[in-house]
Amino acid sequence: MLAFGLPATAVAAHWSTAWAGFDGLEALGLITTGVFLQRRDPRGCLVAAATAPLPVVDAWFDVVTATPGGDRATAAAMAVFPELPLAITCAVLAIRTYPRLDPAPTLPRSA
């Protein structure tokens, strides 16, 4: 319903501020992920998981809001590398660094 009900164009008064803020959030997530993982902090998996969707969203909006032609080709190239690989890397890091509990120890049998 939204796809048919929304206007084809819109004017955003603070477009550059919104994108700068989003890109800042993305950078903060990537830096924090790196710092936590370097320190082997178990919270690194949480930051990596929270950061993983940000490059995907960035790539999506860059591509769909770009004008046809060179701008869209540049946006698509940026989506393919580095944005989507960054998202995949964060997702893999989140999964691989998730703290796993050791299996329950087996209790010795009583004689």
N, CA and C of each residue as an Amber inpcrd file, in Angstrom:
protein
   333
   0.8250000  -1.1810000   0.0000000   0.0000000   0.0000000   0.0000000
   0.8740000   1.2510000   0.0000000   1.9560000   1.2250000   0.7660000
   2.8490000   2.3750000   0.7890000   3.4720000   2.6400000  -0.5700000
   3.8070000   1.5870000  -1.2940000   4.4470000   1.7590000  -2.5950000
   3.5660000   2.5400000  -3.5640000   2.2510000   2.4070000  -3.4290000
   1.3450000   3.1100000  -4.3370000   0.8260000   4.4140000  -3.7570000
   0.8510000   4.5510000  -2.4310000   0.2790000   5.7340000  -1.7970000
   1.2450000   6.8790000  -1.5690000   2.5390000   6.5980000  -1.5350000
   3.5160000   7.6550000  -1.2760000   3.7930000   8.4530000  -2.5490000
   4.1500000   9.7300000  -2.4030000   4.4830000  10.5260000  -3.5900000
   5.7710000  10.0160000  -4.2340000   5.9270000  10.2560000  -5.5280000
   7.1090000   9.8010000  -6.2610000   8.3570000  10.5680000  -5.8400000
   8.1880000  11.8150000  -5.4240000   9.3270000  12.6350000  -4.9920000
   8.9820000  13.3140000  -3.6830000  10.0270000  13.6780000  -2.9560000
   9.8440000  14.3980000  -1.6990000  11.0520000  15.3010000  -1.4860000
  10.8480000  16.3950000  -0.7820000  11.9330000  17.3190000  -0.4690000
  12.2540000  17.1690000   1.0110000  13.5170000  16.9410000   1.2980000
  13.9630000  16.8130000   2.6850000  14.8650000  18.0020000   3.0020000
  14.4580000  18.7790000   4.0050000  15.1980000  19.9890000   4.3420000
  16.5810000  19.6740000   4.9160000  16.7330000  18.5440000   5.5800000
  18.0030000  18.2180000   6.2350000  18.5800000  16.9120000   5.6980000
  18.5100000  16.7430000   4.3850000  18.9570000  15.5180000   3.7440000
  20.4190000  15.2090000   4.0640000  21.2950000  16.1980000   3.9000000
  22.7250000  15.9590000   4.1340000  23.0020000  15.6670000   5.6050000
  22.2530000  16.3040000   6.5060000  22.4330000  16.0380000   7.9340000
  22.0070000  14.6110000   8.2700000  20.9100000  14.1800000   7.6770000
  20.4340000  12.8120000   7.9190000  21.4650000  11.7940000   7.4430000
  22.0100000  11.9810000   6.2470000  22.9860000  11.0380000   5.7220000
  24.2960000  11.0990000   6.4960000  24.7270000  12.2910000   6.8710000
  25.9620000  12.4140000   7.6560000  25.7940000  11.7090000   9.0030000
  24.6350000  11.8560000   9.6180000  24.3620000  11.1790000  10.8870000
  24.3460000   9.6700000  10.7250000  23.7310000   9.2010000   9.6600000
  23.6750000   7.7590000   9.4170000  25.0680000   7.2010000   9.1420000
  25.8360000   7.9020000   8.3180000  27.2020000   7.4510000   8.0270000
  28.0660000   7.4900000   9.2820000  27.8430000   8.4850000  10.1470000
  28.5560000   8.5400000  11.4220000  28.2160000   7.3550000  12.3090000
  26.9450000   6.9900000  12.3520000  26.5050000   5.8210000  13.1270000
  27.1460000   4.5470000  12.5820000  27.2030000   4.4370000  11.2740000
  27.8350000   3.2870000  10.6290000  29.3190000   3.2060000  11.0010000
  30.0110000   4.3360000  10.9210000  31.4370000   4.3670000  11.2730000
  31.6440000   4.0300000  12.7450000  30.8040000   4.5790000  13.5980000
  30.9060000   4.2950000  15.0290000  30.7170000   2.8040000  15.3010000
  29.7520000   2.1890000  14.6490000  29.5180000   0.7590000  14.8200000
  30.7030000  -0.0790000  14.3570000  31.2780000   0.2860000  13.2150000
  32.4200000  -0.4670000  12.6980000  33.6480000  -0.3050000  13.5900000
  33.9050000   0.9120000  14.0480000  35.0510000   1.1570000  14.9280000
  34.8710000   0.4360000  16.2600000  33.6820000   0.5540000  16.8330000
  33.4100000  -0.1030000  18.1140000  33.5120000  -1.6140000  17.9840000
  33.0270000  -2.1640000  16.8910000  33.1540000  -3.5980000  16.6520000
  34.6230000  -3.9950000  16.6370000  35.4330000  -3.2460000  15.9090000
  36.8590000  -3.5420000  15.8270000  37.5520000  -3.4660000  17.1760000
  37.2360000  -2.4280000  17.9520000  37.8600000  -2.2630000  19.2710000
  37.4620000  -3.4070000  20.1910000  36.1790000  -3.7240000  20.2390000
  35.7200000  -4.8020000  21.1220000  36.3240000  -6.1470000  20.7250000
  36.3870000  -6.4250000  19.4370000  36.9320000  -7.6980000  18.9950000
  38.4350000  -7.7710000  19.2490000  39.1280000  -6.6620000  19.0750000
  40.5650000  -6.6420000  19.3470000  40.8400000  -6.9150000  20.8250000
  39.9810000  -6.4010000  21.6820000  40.1220000  -6.6230000  23.1230000
  39.5220000  -7.9590000  23.5680000  38.9770000  -8.6910000  22.6380000
  38.2910000  -9.9530000  22.9220000  37.1640000  -9.7750000  23.9380000
  36.5100000  -8.6470000  23.8400000  35.3680000  -8.3420000  24.7030000
  34.1540000  -9.0960000  24.1620000  33.4690000  -9.8660000  24.9970000
  32.3250000 -10.6530000  24.4950000  31.1810000  -9.7920000  23.9620000
  31.1560000  -8.5170000  24.2980000  30.1050000  -7.6400000  23.7630000
  30.3300000  -7.3020000  22.2940000  31.4890000  -7.6670000  21.7750000
  31.7800000  -7.4020000  20.3600000  30.7730000  -8.0490000  19.4340000
  30.2730000  -9.2190000  19.8160000  29.2860000  -9.8960000  18.9650000
  27.9980000  -9.0810000  18.8800000  27.6460000  -8.4100000  19.9670000
  26.4190000  -7.6010000  19.9670000  26.5720000  -6.3720000  19.0670000
  27.7210000  -5.7230000  19.1800000  27.9630000  -4.5370000  18.3490000
  28.0390000  -4.9360000  16.8780000  28.7040000  -6.0540000  16.5910000
  28.7900000  -6.5240000  15.2050000  27.3970000  -6.8510000  14.6590000
  26.5610000  -7.4720000  15.4830000  25.1990000  -7.8050000  15.0490000
  24.3700000  -6.5460000  14.8120000  24.5420000  -5.5450000  15.6590000
  23.7930000  -4.2950000  15.4870000  24.3070000  -3.4970000  14.2890000
  25.5750000  -3.6370000  13.9780000  26.1760000  -2.8880000  12.8770000
  25.9100000  -3.5390000  11.5260000  25.7510000  -4.8400000  11.4780000
  25.6120000  -5.5770000  10.2160000  24.5250000  -5.0310000   9.2830000
  23.3420000  -4.6770000   9.7680000  22.3220000  -4.2010000   8.8210000
  22.5590000  -2.7770000   8.3150000  23.3900000  -2.0020000   8.9860000
  23.5660000  -0.6040000   8.6010000  24.1300000  -0.4330000   7.1910000
  25.1910000  -1.1570000   6.7890000  25.6470000  -1.0080000   5.4050000
  24.6230000  -1.4810000   4.3700000  23.7950000  -2.4480000   4.7340000
  22.7520000  -2.9130000   3.8070000  21.7380000  -1.7990000   3.5730000
  21.3140000  -1.1530000   4.6520000  20.3640000  -0.0380000   4.5380000
  20.9900000   1.1050000   3.7400000  22.2540000   1.3930000   4.0340000
  22.9640000   2.4500000   3.3230000  23.0100000   2.1420000   1.8260000
  23.3730000   0.9140000   1.4780000  23.4480000   0.5260000   0.0670000
  22.0770000   0.6280000  -0.6040000  21.0560000   0.1450000   0.0800000
  19.7020000   0.1770000  -0.4850000  19.2730000   1.6030000  -0.8110000
  19.3900000   2.4940000   0.1590000  18.9410000   3.8580000  -0.0740000
  19.8320000   4.6000000  -1.0560000  21.1190000   4.3050000  -1.0840000
  21.9960000   4.9240000  -2.0790000  21.5540000   4.5400000  -3.4860000
  21.2580000   3.2610000  -3.6880000  20.8900000   2.7960000  -5.0300000
  19.5130000   3.3100000  -5.4390000  18.5310000   3.2080000  -4.5560000
  17.1710000   3.5820000  -4.9680000  16.9500000   5.0870000  -5.0430000
  17.8020000   5.8730000  -4.3950000  17.6300000   7.3270000  -4.4710000
  18.5690000   7.9790000  -5.4800000  19.4650000   7.2030000  -6.0800000
  20.3940000   7.7580000  -7.0690000  19.6690000   8.0250000  -8.3780000
  20.1040000   9.0560000  -9.0790000  19.5370000   9.3470000 -10.3910000
  20.0530000   8.3100000 -11.3890000  19.2490000   7.9830000 -12.3860000
  19.6910000   6.9920000 -13.3780000  20.9740000   7.4470000 -14.0810000
  21.7640000   6.4710000 -14.4670000  23.0050000   6.7860000 -15.1760000
  24.2100000   6.5720000 -14.2830000  25.1370000   7.5110000 -14.3700000
  26.3970000   7.4030000 -13.6470000  26.2480000   7.3570000 -12.1430000
  25.3010000   8.1580000 -11.6000000  25.1020000   8.1570000 -10.1500000
  24.6140000   6.7980000  -9.6540000  23.6960000   6.1970000 -10.3760000
  23.1840000   4.8890000  -9.9660000  24.2600000   3.8210000 -10.1220000
  25.0700000   3.9040000 -11.1760000  26.1580000   2.9370000 -11.3640000
  27.1720000   3.0550000 -10.2320000  27.4860000   4.2760000  -9.8180000
  28.4080000   4.4820000  -8.6990000  27.8150000   3.9270000  -7.4210000
  26.5340000   4.1890000  -7.1860000  25.8690000   3.6730000  -5.9790000
  25.8570000   2.1500000  -5.9760000  25.5930000   1.5440000  -7.1180000
  25.5830000   0.0750000  -7.2050000  26.9800000  -0.4850000  -6.9720000
  28.0010000   0.1780000  -7.5260000  29.3820000  -0.2750000  -7.3140000
  29.7640000  -0.1710000  -5.8420000  29.3460000   0.9020000  -5.1770000
  29.6330000   1.0660000  -3.7430000  28.8640000   0.0370000  -2.9190000
  27.6910000  -0.3570000  -3.3940000  26.9220000  -1.3770000  -2.6830000
  27.6380000  -2.7220000  -2.7550000  28.1240000  -3.0760000  -3.9570000
  28.7930000  -4.3560000  -4.1530000  30.1080000  -4.3980000  -3.3850000
  30.8380000  -3.2950000  -3.3970000  32.0710000  -3.2060000  -2.6270000
  32.2620000  -1.7610000  -2.2460000  32.2340000  -1.3940000  -1.0070000
  32.4950000  -2.1450000   0.2080000  31.2830000  -2.4280000   1.0900000
  30.0990000  -1.8580000   0.7870000  29.0050000  -1.8910000   1.7600000
  28.4960000  -3.3010000   2.0790000  28.1410000  -4.0850000   1.0790000
  27.6150000  -5.4280000   1.3520000  28.6670000  -6.3630000   1.9490000
  29.9300000  -6.3270000   1.4830000  30.9390000  -7.1440000   2.1670000
  31.1390000  -6.7450000   3.6380000  31.0320000  -5.4570000   3.9550000
  31.1210000  -5.0340000   5.3600000  29.9800000  -5.6210000   6.1730000
  28.7840000  -5.6080000   5.6040000  27.6230000  -6.1680000   6.3020000
  27.8040000  -7.6630000   6.5350000  28.2660000  -8.3720000   5.5260000
  28.4790000  -9.8140000   5.6520000  29.5620000 -10.0940000   6.6890000
  30.6290000  -9.3210000   6.6480000  31.7160000  -9.4950000   7.6180000
  31.2140000  -9.2940000   9.0380000  30.4300000  -8.2430000   9.2660000
  29.8850000  -8.0010000  10.6100000  28.9730000  -9.1430000  11.0500000
  28.1480000  -9.6360000  10.1540000  27.2470000 -10.7360000  10.5040000
  28.0370000 -12.0020000  10.8480000  29.0470000 -12.3090000  10.0560000
  29.8750000 -13.4880000  10.3270000  30.6120000 -13.3300000  11.6540000
  31.1700000 -12.1330000  11.8990000  31.8570000 -11.8850000  13.1700000
  30.9030000 -12.0210000  14.3500000  29.6840000 -11.5360000  14.1900000
  28.7050000 -11.6390000  15.2740000  28.4220000 -13.1010000  15.6030000
  28.2900000 -13.9210000  14.5780000  28.0050000 -15.3480000  14.7930000
  29.2120000 -16.0690000  15.3760000  30.3740000 -15.8050000  14.8120000
  31.5740000 -16.5300000  15.2520000  32.0600000 -16.1220000  16.6310000
  31.7680000 -14.8960000  17.0420000  32.2590000 -14.4460000  18.3470000
  31.1910000 -14.5320000  19.4330000  30.0360000 -15.0550000  19.0950000
  28.9840000 -15.2100000  20.0940000  29.4690000 -16.1770000  21.1660000
  29.4440000 -15.7580000  22.4360000  29.9420000 -16.6540000  23.4900000
  29.0830000 -17.9140000  23.5940000  29.7340000 -19.0200000  23.5580000
  29.0450000 -20.3020000  23.6660000  29.3340000 -20.9000000  25.0390000
  28.3260000 -21.4200000  25.6310000  28.5120000 -22.0780000  26.9210000
  29.0610000 -23.4710000  26.6900000  29.9190000 -23.8890000  27.5890000
  30.4120000 -25.2560000  27.5100000  29.2540000 -26.2010000  27.7880000
  29.2700000 -27.3650000  27.1530000  28.1930000 -28.3170000  27.4400000
  28.2240000 -28.6950000  28.9280000  27.0890000 -29.0520000  29.4050000
  26.9970000 -29.4180000  30.8260000  27.9450000 -30.5650000  31.1320000
  28.7070000 -30.4170000  32.1930000  29.6280000 -31.5040000  32.5330000
  28.8520000 -32.7450000  32.9430000  29.4110000 -33.8650000  32.6190000
  28.7560000 -35.1090000  33.0330000  29.1520000 -35.4130000  34.4620000
  28.1950000 -35.7800000  35.2240000  28.4430000 -36.1010000  36.6150000
  28.9090000 -37.5420000  36.7290000  29.8500000 -37.7920000  37.6220000
  30.2940000 -39.1780000  37.7790000  29.1490000 -40.0420000  38.3180000
  29.1160000 -41.2460000  37.8600000  28.0920000 -42.1770000  38.3300000
  28.4150000 -42.6290000  39.7480000  27.3860000 -42.7530000  40.5260000
  27.6210000 -43.2460000  41.8880000  27.7300000 -44.7630000  41.8500000
  28.5620000 -45.2700000  42.7160000  28.7940000 -46.7070000  42.7170000
  27.7370000 -47.4690000  43.4590000
